[in-house]
Amino acid sequence: MFRFFAASAFALLSLLTVALPSQALSCLPPSPEDSFARYHAAPEIYQIWAGRWIKINPTPENTGYVDPITGGIPYPVMYRFRGRMVGPHGMQGPIRQMTVKVDPQCAGPWCSSYPSHGEQIVGFFERKPNGLTVFAPEACGGVSFAQSYQNIQRLASCFRSGACI
């Protein structure tokens, strides 16, 4: 009787393991060079900016996971971003403050989060034909990196060489 119960329990657990969808998100670690290549090849126009976020509107609480039953998908929120453009020689041009639509993206039930107030990044911003600037962080990352001299120089080398070194 015990063997039958143990075998039945094992069979049930095995069936549940196979039948339930996996809820893990597996991502390769992004690099500035990979992101540069991807955004450079995109049909949209992207600019690279280095600076800090200024939160001007409330954002919903976002845990990074969206329950498919209850919903709670993040929605676009307007922010301000203060910084400088990044080009072949690193940060260049005047310091600018611009309004940016932050639109967190999801991959299945996993979603990116909103930037923190004061967070300093170097990131890829889409410039829409109507003049709107959009920052769309992805669940696996790669849209922004910590604002460091090393990351800015890595991206600048992509501009200079046409291929990232």
N, C-alpha and C positions, 0 to 999 in steps of 0.2 A: 504494500500500500504506500509506504514512504517513497519507494522508487518511482511509482506512478505519479505521485504528487510532485516530486522533484523534477521529473521529466516534463510534466505538464507546465510547471512554473518556468522552466528553462525555455520551452517552446514558446510560451506566451511572451516572455521578455524578448526573445529573439525576433518574434514577429513584430512587436512594437518598435523595436530598434530599426527594422527595415521599413516599416510602414510609415513612421513619422518623418516629416521632412527635417532635414538638417537645418539648424538655426545658427550655424557659425559662419562668419564672414572671413574668408581667407584672402589676404592681400599681400602682395609683394611690397617691401618697403620702397616708397617713392624716393627718387633722387631729383635734384634740380635739373640735371642734364636730361633725364628721361622726360620730365615735365616740359622742358624747353622744346624738345623735339616734337612732342605731341601737340603743344599749343602752336608751335611754328607751322606745323603741317595742317592745322585746322582751317576751314574756310572762313571762319569768323576772324575778326581783328582783335588781337590780345595785346595788352601792354603790361609790362612788369613794373610794379611799384614797390617801394620799400618805405615803411612808415608804421603808424600806429592807428588802431581803431578808436573811434569816439562813438560810444553808444548813445543814440538820441531817442530811441523808441524802446518800449518794453519788448522782450522776446519771450516766447513760450518756454516752459521748462522742457529741456530736451535731454533724454538719457542716452541717446545714440541708438536706441532700439525702439521700433514702432510695432506694437502689437497689431497684427493684421486684423484682429477682430474689433478692437476698440478704436483703432485709427490713431490720430494724434500726429499726423505727418507735419513736419515743420513747413512754415510758409514764409514768403519773402518779407524782409524787414529792411527799412531804410536806416543806414548808418552814415557817419562821416568818416573819412579817411584822410589823415594828414601825413604827407610824405613827399618823396621825390621819385622821379622815374629812374629806372635802371636801364643802362645801355652799354655800349662797348667799353666804356671807361668806368663802369661802376655807377654809383648814384650821380645823377646829373640834373641840371636845370634847377629852377627855384623850388622852394618848398611850397606845395599846394595843398589846399584843403578842398575835398570834393565830396559830393553826396554819392553814395554807392548803394545799390540794391543788393542785399545779401540774400541769396537764394539757396539754402542748404539742399543738397541732393541726397537721394536714397538709393541703395542697392538692395532690393528686396526689403526686408524689415529693418535693415541697418541704415541709419542716417547720420550725416555729418552734423556737427554742432555749430552754433552761432559763435562769432568771435567774442572774446572777452573785452570789456572796456579797458583800453590802455595796452592791449596786446600788440606787440611789435612783430611784424612779419615782412617778408618779401614774397610777393604773390602775383598771380596771373589774373588780370582784370579784363573782362570782355568790354569792348567799346562798341555799343550798338550804333546803327546808322542814324538813329534819332538823337544821338548824343548821350544817352543813358549809359552809365557805367555799372556793370554787373559783376559781382564776385559770387561764384557758385561752388562752394566747398563740396567735395565729394566724400562719400563714406570711406573710401580707401586712402584719402589724402592725395597729395601731389599738387594741389592748387596753391598751397603756400608752405613756406618754411620759416624757421626762426630767422629773424633779421640778424645776421652775423656777417662780419667782413668776409669770411670764407664763402658763405652761400652767395653773396652778392658777386664776388669775384668769379665763382664758378659759372654763374649765369652770364656775366660780362664776357667770359672767354667763349661762350657759345655764340655771342654776337660777333666777336672778332674773327673767329675761325670758320664760322658757318657750321662747324661740327664741334660738339662739346668735347673738351679734353679732360 
